[in-house]
């Protein structure tokens, strides 16, 4: 499964050989992601860290707990990620959606297109009923991606995630995939 998003970018599932490209992508985007991510230890930016992370992503996918995707440039660089995580079945049939894109590609609509593909996968392949996403209160760009993909705001969660070293409030969004 590979989807052309335009501008020389493709969306595909995470693969076992992605660790070096993952580490390079996060390293190249340290400053860009620092405001939106948890504080990272220096070891996070190593290939070894990402080898373990990719292996965990693959196990989670095989076990039905997650579906992880990367945005890959024609030159082989990973330039973003889109994740369905924390899949819960039973009466809930829901999961969390997360994503980021390389600073140099922000604002081109690539992530909106990628999320449309991921939503289709969540609905048709994973048979999920609902996806939830959370953004910092001032993350207007991410909120535009969600709005473009039919998410609706459902509330505000005080001190929801520890981001940039502080517990921060987040807006919550959902998209019902089927009734």
BALOBA-1460 file (C-alpha; in Angstrom, 3 decimals):
// residues 179
<rec num="1" residu="x" x="0.000" y="0.000" z="0.000"/>
<rec num="2" residu="x" x="1.636" y="3.208" z="-1.208"/>
<rec num="3" residu="x" x="-0.169" y="6.435" z="-2.059"/>
<rec num="4" residu="x" x="1.196" y="9.358" z="-4.069"/>
<rec num="5" residu="x" x="0.457" y="12.599" z="-2.220"/>
<rec num="6" residu="x" x="2.064" y="14.882" z="-4.809"/>
<rec num="7" residu="x" x="5.245" y="16.985" z="-4.638"/>
<rec num="8" residu="x" x="7.339" y="13.796" z="-4.776"/>
<rec num="9" residu="x" x="5.885" y="12.513" z="-1.490"/>
<rec num="10" residu="x" x="4.367" y="9.074" z="-0.919"/>
<rec num="11" residu="x" x="2.518" y="7.653" z="2.075"/>
<rec num="12" residu="x" x="3.272" y="4.065" z="3.011"/>
<rec num="13" residu="x" x="3.256" y="1.822" z="6.091"/>
<rec num="14" residu="x" x="6.303" y="1.814" z="8.341"/>
<rec num="15" residu="x" x="8.798" y="-0.861" z="7.254"/>
<rec num="16" residu="x" x="11.583" y="-2.694" z="9.051"/>
<rec num="17" residu="x" x="14.340" y="-0.740" z="7.281"/>
<rec num="18" residu="x" x="13.049" y="2.700" z="8.317"/>
<rec num="19" residu="x" x="15.097" y="3.303" z="11.494"/>
<rec num="20" residu="x" x="17.893" y="5.420" z="10.001"/>
<rec num="21" residu="x" x="15.464" y="7.563" z="7.996"/>
<rec num="22" residu="x" x="13.213" y="7.944" z="11.056"/>
<rec num="23" residu="x" x="16.132" y="9.095" z="13.229"/>
<rec num="24" residu="x" x="17.279" y="11.523" z="10.532"/>
<rec num="25" residu="x" x="13.753" y="12.934" z="10.147"/>
<rec num="26" residu="x" x="13.337" y="13.616" z="13.844"/>
<rec num="27" residu="x" x="16.845" y="15.048" z="14.089"/>
<rec num="28" residu="x" x="16.253" y="17.376" z="11.129"/>
<rec num="29" residu="x" x="12.986" y="18.568" z="12.708"/>
<rec num="30" residu="x" x="14.100" y="18.947" z="16.341"/>
<rec num="31" residu="x" x="13.396" y="22.667" z="16.494"/>
<rec num="32" residu="x" x="10.189" y="22.381" z="14.473"/>
<rec num="33" residu="x" x="8.745" y="19.644" z="16.700"/>
<rec num="34" residu="x" x="10.031" y="20.858" z="20.085"/>
<rec num="35" residu="x" x="6.944" y="23.000" z="20.710"/>
<rec num="36" residu="x" x="4.532" y="20.154" z="19.825"/>
<rec num="37" residu="x" x="6.290" y="17.072" z="21.277"/>
<rec num="38" residu="x" x="7.334" y="15.727" z="24.655"/>
<rec num="39" residu="x" x="10.861" y="16.619" z="25.753"/>
<rec num="40" residu="x" x="13.161" y="14.080" z="24.089"/>
<rec num="41" residu="x" x="16.314" y="12.514" z="25.514"/>
<rec num="42" residu="x" x="19.355" y="12.764" z="23.239"/>
<rec num="43" residu="x" x="19.183" y="8.981" z="22.702"/>
<rec num="44" residu="x" x="15.821" y="9.459" z="20.947"/>
<rec num="45" residu="x" x="17.647" y="10.838" z="17.915"/>
<rec num="46" residu="x" x="19.808" y="7.747" z="17.393"/>
<rec num="47" residu="x" x="19.327" y="4.979" z="14.859"/>
<rec num="48" residu="x" x="19.416" y="2.450" z="17.703"/>
<rec num="49" residu="x" x="16.447" y="4.114" z="19.416"/>
<rec num="50" residu="x" x="14.488" y="4.097" z="16.181"/>
<rec num="51" residu="x" x="15.360" y="0.485" z="15.406"/>
<rec num="52" residu="x" x="13.601" y="-0.451" z="18.643"/>
<rec num="53" residu="x" x="10.755" y="1.976" z="17.901"/>
<rec num="54" residu="x" x="10.183" y="0.639" z="14.392"/>
<rec num="55" residu="x" x="10.237" y="-2.926" z="15.725"/>
<rec num="56" residu="x" x="7.597" y="-1.940" z="18.305"/>
<rec num="57" residu="x" x="5.514" y="-0.237" z="15.609"/>
<rec num="58" residu="x" x="5.599" y="-3.421" z="13.529"/>
<rec num="59" residu="x" x="4.601" y="-5.584" z="16.534"/>
<rec num="60" residu="x" x="1.768" y="-3.188" z="17.383"/>
<rec num="61" residu="x" x="0.539" y="-3.372" z="13.786"/>
<rec num="62" residu="x" x="0.693" y="-7.168" z="13.700"/>
<rec num="63" residu="x" x="-1.210" y="-7.304" z="17.011"/>
<rec num="64" residu="x" x="-3.913" y="-4.884" z="15.817"/>
<rec num="65" residu="x" x="-2.979" y="-2.151" z="18.308"/>
<rec num="66" residu="x" x="-1.827" y="0.462" z="15.791"/>
<rec num="67" residu="x" x="-1.251" y="1.333" z="12.137"/>
<rec num="68" residu="x" x="1.786" y="3.504" z="11.486"/>
<rec num="69" residu="x" x="2.621" y="5.311" z="8.261"/>
<rec num="70" residu="x" x="5.469" y="7.436" z="6.967"/>
<rec num="71" residu="x" x="5.550" y="10.175" z="4.373"/>
<rec num="72" residu="x" x="8.573" y="9.490" z="2.176"/>
<rec num="73" residu="x" x="10.231" y="11.838" z="-0.298"/>
<rec num="74" residu="x" x="11.371" y="10.493" z="-3.671"/>
<rec num="75" residu="x" x="14.951" y="10.712" z="-2.366"/>
<rec num="76" residu="x" x="14.114" y="8.238" z="0.441"/>
<rec num="77" residu="x" x="13.880" y="10.722" z="3.318"/>
<rec num="78" residu="x" x="11.060" y="10.337" z="5.803"/>
<rec num="79" residu="x" x="9.379" y="13.738" z="5.907"/>
<rec num="80" residu="x" x="6.451" y="13.022" z="8.173"/>
<rec num="81" residu="x" x="4.416" y="10.425" z="9.989"/>
<rec num="82" residu="x" x="0.747" y="9.604" z="10.424"/>
<rec num="83" residu="x" x="-0.292" y="7.183" z="13.136"/>
<rec num="84" residu="x" x="-3.392" y="5.368" z="14.244"/>
<rec num="85" residu="x" x="-2.614" y="4.262" z="17.785"/>
<rec num="86" residu="x" x="-4.274" y="2.961" z="20.928"/>
<rec num="87" residu="x" x="-6.790" y="0.930" z="18.944"/>
<rec num="88" residu="x" x="-9.526" y="-0.293" z="21.267"/>
<rec num="89" residu="x" x="-12.077" y="-2.830" z="20.079"/>
<rec num="90" residu="x" x="-15.221" y="-4.067" z="21.814"/>
<rec num="91" residu="x" x="-17.960" y="-1.512" z="22.257"/>
<rec num="92" residu="x" x="-15.509" y="1.355" z="21.576"/>
<rec num="93" residu="x" x="-13.914" y="0.459" z="18.189"/>
<rec num="94" residu="x" x="-11.889" y="3.663" z="18.301"/>
<rec num="95" residu="x" x="-8.322" y="4.920" z="18.114"/>
<rec num="96" residu="x" x="-6.143" y="8.009" z="18.363"/>
<rec num="97" residu="x" x="-4.774" y="9.836" z="15.335"/>
<rec num="98" residu="x" x="-1.426" y="11.610" z="15.379"/>
<rec num="99" residu="x" x="0.803" y="13.145" z="12.711"/>
<rec num="100" residu="x" x="3.548" y="15.599" z="11.864"/>
<rec num="101" residu="x" x="5.244" y="16.864" z="8.719"/>
<rec num="102" residu="x" x="8.697" y="18.239" z="7.972"/>
<rec num="103" residu="x" x="8.890" y="21.999" z="8.529"/>
<rec num="104" residu="x" x="9.873" y="22.593" z="4.887"/>
<rec num="105" residu="x" x="6.661" y="20.947" z="3.653"/>
<rec num="106" residu="x" x="4.128" y="22.477" z="6.042"/>
<rec num="107" residu="x" x="1.228" y="24.379" z="4.523"/>
<rec num="108" residu="x" x="1.133" y="22.558" z="1.174"/>
<rec num="109" residu="x" x="-1.848" y="20.308" z="1.903"/>
<rec num="110" residu="x" x="0.263" y="17.145" z="1.984"/>
<rec num="111" residu="x" x="-0.746" y="16.206" z="5.510"/>
<rec num="112" residu="x" x="-4.422" y="16.812" z="4.764"/>
<rec num="113" residu="x" x="-4.123" y="14.400" z="1.832"/>
<rec num="114" residu="x" x="-2.207" y="11.874" z="3.934"/>
<rec num="115" residu="x" x="-4.802" y="11.981" z="6.703"/>
<rec num="116" residu="x" x="-7.585" y="11.361" z="4.169"/>
<rec num="117" residu="x" x="-5.809" y="8.125" z="3.168"/>
<rec num="118" residu="x" x="-5.253" y="7.144" z="6.800"/>
<rec num="119" residu="x" x="-8.935" y="7.747" z="7.602"/>
<rec num="120" residu="x" x="-9.942" y="5.513" z="4.701"/>
<rec num="121" residu="x" x="-7.598" y="2.806" z="6.023"/>
<rec num="122" residu="x" x="-9.065" y="3.171" z="9.536"/>
<rec num="123" residu="x" x="-12.567" y="2.741" z="8.147"/>
<rec num="124" residu="x" x="-12.147" y="0.100" z="5.452"/>
<rec num="125" residu="x" x="-9.181" y="-1.974" z="6.666"/>
<rec num="126" residu="x" x="-9.425" y="-1.592" z="10.428"/>
<rec num="127" residu="x" x="-13.230" y="-1.224" z="10.654"/>
<rec num="128" residu="x" x="-12.929" y="1.482" z="13.285"/>
<rec num="129" residu="x" x="-16.028" y="3.427" z="14.257"/>
<rec num="130" residu="x" x="-14.243" y="6.554" z="15.455"/>
<rec num="131" residu="x" x="-10.938" y="8.400" z="15.379"/>
<rec num="132" residu="x" x="-9.936" y="10.967" z="17.970"/>
<rec num="133" residu="x" x="-7.221" y="13.610" z="17.690"/>
<rec num="134" residu="x" x="-5.922" y="16.236" z="20.089"/>
<rec num="135" residu="x" x="-4.102" y="19.498" z="19.385"/>
<rec num="136" residu="x" x="-2.567" y="22.189" z="21.511"/>
<rec num="137" residu="x" x="-4.998" y="25.081" z="21.820"/>
<rec num="138" residu="x" x="-2.991" y="27.265" z="19.415"/>
<rec num="139" residu="x" x="-2.150" y="24.633" z="16.794"/>
<rec num="140" residu="x" x="-4.243" y="26.191" z="14.038"/>
<rec num="141" residu="x" x="-2.442" y="24.307" z="11.256"/>
<rec num="142" residu="x" x="-3.264" y="20.912" z="12.746"/>
<rec num="143" residu="x" x="-6.822" y="22.020" z="13.427"/>
<rec num="144" residu="x" x="-7.143" y="22.933" z="9.721"/>
<rec num="145" residu="x" x="-5.947" y="19.427" z="8.753"/>
<rec num="146" residu="x" x="-8.596" y="17.910" z="10.999"/>
<rec num="147" residu="x" x="-11.360" y="20.224" z="9.765"/>
<rec num="148" residu="x" x="-10.451" y="19.465" z="6.147"/>
<rec num="149" residu="x" x="-10.957" y="15.784" z="6.958"/>
<rec num="150" residu="x" x="-14.339" y="16.069" z="8.633"/>
<rec num="151" residu="x" x="-13.302" y="16.070" z="12.287"/>
<rec num="152" residu="x" x="-15.461" y="17.975" z="14.731"/>
<rec num="153" residu="x" x="-14.337" y="19.607" z="17.933"/>
<rec num="154" residu="x" x="-15.755" y="17.779" z="20.946"/>
<rec num="155" residu="x" x="-14.161" y="19.575" z="23.875"/>
<rec num="156" residu="x" x="-11.108" y="20.772" z="25.718"/>
<rec num="157" residu="x" x="-9.036" y="18.520" z="27.960"/>
<rec num="158" residu="x" x="-7.158" y="20.416" z="30.681"/>
<rec num="159" residu="x" x="-3.533" y="19.366" z="31.210"/>
<rec num="160" residu="x" x="-4.066" y="16.485" z="28.743"/>
<rec num="161" residu="x" x="-0.483" y="15.729" z="27.653"/>
<rec num="162" residu="x" x="3.002" y="16.631" z="28.849"/>
<rec num="163" residu="x" x="4.310" y="18.599" z="25.877"/>
<rec num="164" residu="x" x="7.517" y="20.652" z="25.805"/>
<rec num="165" residu="x" x="8.012" y="19.778" z="29.466"/>
<rec num="166" residu="x" x="4.635" y="21.014" z="30.738"/>
<rec num="167" residu="x" x="1.170" y="19.518" z="31.154"/>
<rec num="168" residu="x" x="-0.806" y="21.357" z="28.502"/>
<rec num="169" residu="x" x="-4.456" y="21.811" z="27.626"/>
<rec num="170" residu="x" x="-5.594" y="20.280" z="24.325"/>
<rec num="171" residu="x" x="-8.618" y="20.602" z="22.088"/>
<rec num="172" residu="x" x="-10.207" y="17.235" z="21.312"/>
<rec num="173" residu="x" x="-11.622" y="16.309" z="17.913"/>
<rec num="174" residu="x" x="-13.375" y="13.235" z="16.579"/>
<rec num="175" residu="x" x="-14.519" y="11.793" z="13.315"/>
<rec num="176" residu="x" x="-17.222" y="9.129" z="13.263"/>
<rec num="177" residu="x" x="-16.315" y="6.759" z="10.435"/>
<rec num="178" residu="x" x="-19.549" y="4.769" z="10.262"/>
<rec num="179" residu="x" x="-22.794" y="4.407" z="12.234"/>
